């Protein structure tokens, strides 16, 4: 036999070892786990799909331009809309973002770059993780005592501060993880070229970790957009357009809560439509977070 063909014959003799057999314990276990995961995912998707279906059917039937331009109707009135609630929701979420984003990014810089192993950093991480599961109604009670009683009135500003309290932990923890993903070699190279630590953070860490930071911002905004409990104690509600951040203001979540308990068909239909709009707003922010998280700046 030609010695040059021996390795080829030996390789061909062992090719059957690389084939996957369904009867093997490992392959069988993998197949069962895969099928089980798909079954669990489908079961979990049933409630979500059913809720979305009901929102589209019942809320979509009332969709019109009037919903976004008119004020909520009184009890026996027909028609109307919730334009003031959309404006109030966006304003309070904007206030929350203006408060939490600068504080969250600065806190993340301290945790990730300035003193990652300090006692203060450890305590801050622990409190941030605790606050991610913090009941939202307690944030409303806290801001009610600290801001509403001090100002003497419910306001969009108090509502925005309560949402900022809920948004801040998500932003801090996500931004810190995003900054930790920046390669150590890039930081050392910047410091080796003569950059100060501030310049290194500003020119290297923040631009490189920007997609992850923006993802945390979007996730935080998506979380607080549908909150209602803290707004009951801080912003309350209003049937009029917002003219000042120091006055009570409407929000979609509180409007849904109020209208869903009324015995009038028109208000119940508006509650379904407002629920669909709120879901769409949250969905947009979640999609933006996914897109930004996968992008490279």
C-alpha positions in Angstrom: 0.0 0.0 0.0 1.2 3.5 -0.8 2.3 5.1 2.4 1.1 8.5 1.2 -2.6 7.3 1.3 -2.3 5.9 4.8 -3.1 9.1 6.6 -6.0 9.7 4.3 -7.4 6.3 5.0 -6.9 6.7 8.7 -8.7 10.1 8.6 -11.6 8.6 6.6 -11.8 5.7 9.1 -12.4 8.2 11.9 -14.9 10.6 10.2 -17.8 8.7 11.6 -16.7 9.9 15.1 -17.5 13.5 14.1 -21.0 12.8 13.0 -23.8 13.8 15.4 -26.1 10.9 16.5 -29.5 11.8 17.9 -29.4 8.7 20.1 -26.3 10.0 22.0 -27.0 11.2 25.5 -25.5 14.7 24.9 -27.3 15.2 21.6 -30.6 13.9 23.1 -30.3 16.2 26.1 -29.5 19.2 23.9 -32.5 18.5 21.7 -34.8 18.2 24.7 -33.6 21.4 26.2 -33.9 23.3 22.9 -37.5 22.0 22.5 -38.3 22.9 26.1 -36.9 26.4 25.7 -39.1 27.0 22.6 -42.2 25.7 24.4 -41.5 27.9 27.5 -40.9 30.9 25.2 -44.2 30.3 23.3 -46.1 30.0 26.6 -44.6 33.2 27.9 -45.5 35.0 24.6 -49.2 34.1 24.8 -50.1 36.7 27.5 -48.0 39.4 25.7 -49.6 38.6 22.3 -53.1 38.6 23.8 -52.6 41.9 25.5 -51.2 43.5 22.3 -54.1 42.0 20.3 -56.7 43.5 22.7 -54.9 46.9 22.7 -54.8 47.0 18.9 -58.4 45.9 18.5 -60.0 48.1 21.2 -57.6 51.0 21.2 -56.9 51.1 17.5 -60.6 51.7 16.7 -60.5 55.1 18.4 -57.3 56.3 16.8 -57.7 59.7 15.2 -56.1 63.1 15.2 -58.5 64.3 17.9 -56.9 62.0 20.4 -53.7 64.0 20.2 -55.2 67.5 19.9 -58.2 67.6 22.3 -58.6 67.6 26.0 -60.2 64.7 28.1 -64.0 64.8 28.0 -66.2 65.2 31.0 -68.3 62.3 32.3 -71.3 62.5 29.9 -69.4 64.1 26.9 -68.6 62.2 23.8 -65.4 62.4 21.8 -62.4 64.2 23.3 -58.8 63.1 23.5 -55.8 63.1 25.7 -53.3 65.4 24.1 -52.5 67.1 27.4 -51.7 63.7 28.9 -49.2 63.0 26.1 -47.5 66.4 26.6 -47.4 65.9 30.4 -45.9 62.5 30.1 -43.2 63.7 27.7 -42.4 66.7 29.9 -42.0 64.7 33.1 -39.9 62.1 31.3 -37.8 64.9 29.9 -37.3 66.4 33.4 -36.4 63.0 34.7 -33.8 62.5 31.9 -32.3 66.0 32.5 -31.8 65.2 36.2 -30.7 61.6 36.0 -28.5 61.5 32.9 -25.8 63.9 34.2 -25.8 62.5 37.7 -25.9 58.9 36.4 -22.9 59.4 34.0 -20.8 61.2 36.6 -21.6 58.4 39.2 -20.7 55.8 36.6 -17.4 57.5 35.9 -16.5 57.4 39.6 -17.5 53.8 39.9 -15.7 52.6 36.7 -12.7 54.8 36.5 -11.9 57.0 39.5 -12.4 54.7 42.5 -13.8 51.3 41.4 -12.5 49.4 44.5 -13.3 52.0 47.2 -15.8 51.4 50.0 -18.0 54.2 48.7 -18.1 52.6 45.2 -19.1 49.2 46.8 -21.9 50.9 48.8 -23.1 52.8 45.7 -23.3 49.6 43.6 -25.2 47.8 46.4 -27.7 50.7 46.7 -28.1 50.9 43.0 -29.0 47.2 42.7 -31.4 47.6 45.6 -33.1 50.6 44.0 -33.6 48.8 40.7 -36.2 46.7 42.5 -37.4 49.7 44.7 -41.3 49.9 44.7 -42.2 52.9 42.6 -44.9 54.1 45.0 -42.3 54.6 47.7 -40.4 56.9 45.4 -43.6 58.9 45.0 -44.2 59.1 48.8 -40.6 60.3 49.3 -40.8 63.0 46.7 -44.3 64.0 48.0 -42.7 64.6 51.4 -39.6 66.3 50.1 -40.9 68.3 47.2 -44.7 68.5 47.1 -45.1 69.6 50.7 -42.3 72.0 50.3 -43.7 73.6 47.2 -47.2 73.4 48.5 -48.6 72.0 45.3 -48.5 69.0 43.0 -46.5 69.7 39.9 -44.9 68.3 36.8 -41.5 69.1 38.4 -42.2 66.9 41.3 -43.4 64.1 39.0 -40.2 64.4 37.0 -38.0 64.2 40.1 -39.9 61.1 41.2 -39.3 59.5 37.8 -35.6 60.5 38.0 -35.3 58.6 41.3 -36.5 55.4 39.5 -34.5 56.0 36.4 -31.1 56.8 38.1 -30.1 53.2 39.3 -30.7 51.6 35.8 -28.6 54.4 34.2 -25.8 54.2 36.7 -25.3 50.4 36.6 -25.6 50.2 32.8 -23.2 53.1 32.2 -20.7 51.6 34.5 -20.8 48.3 32.7 -20.4 50.1 29.4 -17.3 52.0 30.6 -15.8 48.7 31.9 -16.0 47.2 28.4 -13.5 49.8 27.1 -10.2 48.0 26.6 -7.5 48.7 29.2 -4.9 49.0 26.5 -6.7 52.0 25.0 -6.7 53.7 28.4 -3.1 52.9 29.0 -2.1 54.1 25.6 -3.9 57.5 26.2 -2.2 57.9 29.5 1.2 56.9 28.1 0.9 59.6 25.4 0.6 62.2 28.1 -3.2 62.6 28.5 -4.5 63.4 31.9 -7.1 61.1 33.5 -9.8 63.6 32.7 -8.7 63.8 29.0 -8.6 60.0 28.9 -12.1 59.7 30.3 -13.5 62.4 28.0 -11.7 61.4 24.8 -11.5 57.6 25.2 -13.9 56.1 27.8 -17.0 58.1 27.0 -16.9 58.0 23.2 -16.1 54.2 23.2 -18.7 53.4 25.8 -21.3 55.7 24.3 -23.6 53.0 22.7 -23.9 51.2 26.0 -24.5 54.4 27.9 -27.2 55.4 25.5 -28.8 52.0 25.8 -29.0 52.5 29.6 -30.6 55.9 29.0 -33.2 54.4 26.7 -34.0 51.5 29.0 -34.4 54.0 31.9 -36.7 56.2 29.9 -38.7 53.1 28.8 -39.1 52.0 32.4 -40.4 55.3 33.8 -42.6 56.2 30.9 -45.4 53.9 32.1 -45.1 54.6 35.8 -48.3 55.7 37.6 -47.9 55.1 41.3 -45.3 57.9 41.9 -47.3 60.4 39.8 -50.3 59.9 42.0 -48.4 61.5 44.8 -46.4 64.1 42.9 -48.1 65.3 39.6 -51.7 64.2 40.4 -53.8 65.0 37.3 -55.2 67.9 35.2 -57.9 68.2 32.6 -56.1 71.2 31.0 -53.0 71.8 28.9 -49.7 72.2 30.8 -48.7 75.9 31.1 -46.0 75.6 33.9 -43.9 72.8 35.4 -45.1 74.0 38.9 -48.7 73.0 38.4 -50.5 69.7 38.4 -50.3 67.9 35.1 -51.9 65.0 33.3 -50.1 61.8 32.3 -51.1 58.8 30.2 -50.8 56.3 33.0 -53.0 58.3 35.4 -55.5 59.0 32.7 -55.8 55.2 32.0 -56.3 54.6 35.7 -59.0 57.3 36.0 -60.9 56.5 32.8 -60.8 52.7 33.2 -62.9 52.9 36.4 -65.6 55.2 34.9 -69.0 53.8 33.9 -69.0 55.6 30.5 -68.2 53.8 27.3 -66.4 56.8 25.8 -64.0 57.1 28.6 -63.3 53.4 28.6 -62.5 53.5 24.9 -60.2 56.4 25.5 -58.4 54.4 28.2 -57.8 51.6 25.7 -56.5 54.1 23.1 -54.3 55.7 25.7 -52.9 52.3 26.7 -52.0 51.6 23.1 -50.2 54.9 22.7 -48.3 54.3 26.0 -47.3 50.8 24.8 -46.1 52.3 21.5 -44.0 54.9 23.3 -42.4 52.3 25.5 -41.8 50.1 22.4 -40.1 52.8 20.5 -37.7 53.5 23.4 -36.9 49.8 23.7 -36.3 49.4 20.0 -34.0 52.5 20.0 -32.1 51.0 22.9 -31.5 47.8 20.9 -30.5 49.7 17.8 -28.1 52.0 19.7 -26.7 49.1 21.6 -25.7 47.3 18.4 -24.4 50.4 16.6 -20.8 51.5 16.6 -20.0 55.2 16.7 
